Amino acid sequence: MAAETVNEDIYTIRVITLLADIGKPCLLQALLHKVPKEIIHQFLQASENRKIIDQLLIKKVITEEQFDQLFAEKINPDEFDIGLIYAILRYIVAPEPKKGWNIHPEDDDNSIGACLLRIQKLRNRIYDPNTKIDDEEFEEIWEELGESIKQIVRLTQSDAACTAVRKRIRNLKKETEDSLKKNLKKNVEELFKWSIADFSSLFKAVGSCQVYK
């Protein structure tokens, strides 16, 4: 039983690392592909976009700290956390998936919106304390998450970038436990910013690995 628990923890850590170390920069590049750094200030200040962002703050989709980042005198997208990047893509930039934002995308919907929705739903699965990530569950999550990230790169970056991301995902799946744990605290904190309300479940899932030792 103990061995199964260890496997579950390592699988969770591996998925967290995929989201934070590979998913985040890919989402950032997708954002900058649509909204280059040179115009991001004007884009966020546009009346319609500002109204949406105000609502995101009111509904606590983003925090006050994230809100302040968007309207700082000098905006630096490289400092955005994955949750903020996702929120801008999801609520302002990306087109709606074919079946909308509340239903799992159809298999043939490979739009940025559909990929974002898949990523969010997979993130929710690892947050759920009732999710037991065994070998089969891990392979399913890894495949769908990896493909969603790669598809976003295909739509927004060069062929060379796609090849590099495929290689990084392949190597990450084989990375040692000790190597994965080196950046675990940073990566958990990154996902914490995405959904503070769900953090307790995420921390519980990796608690036995002593994130803060």
C-alpha angles and dihedrals in degrees: 000000000000090000090054091052091052090051091050091051094049092048090052092048091049091053092046089053092049091053097044104034101035107014096052099055090044091053090047091053089048089054093047090047088061097032113027118209091250093066104026093102092054091042094055092043093054108118098242094045092047090054091053092049091049088055092048088057094046091050090046093240085131129025128239089254091055091046090053090052090057093054102036117132089249112031116206112188090189087071094053114112121229093260093056093046090050092049093053092047094044100044103030115015113031123075116243116265116253093260096037132251098294101057127065108262122257115258091247094051104100097162121131089252092054092048091050091051092050090050092050093048091049090049088053090053093058091045091056108097089207092062111102109198106210124165094280095045091049093051091050094049093043093050096048095041093046093048092048092052092046092049091053088052091049090054097046111025142045129281088252090056090050091053091049093050092048089053093048092051092048092050093045091058089060097041116125123253092244092052092049092052094055093079098026096110091051093046095048089049089051092055090042088065090053093060118002092179091061097045096099091060092047093048091049090053093059098027096109089061091064098236093191101039 
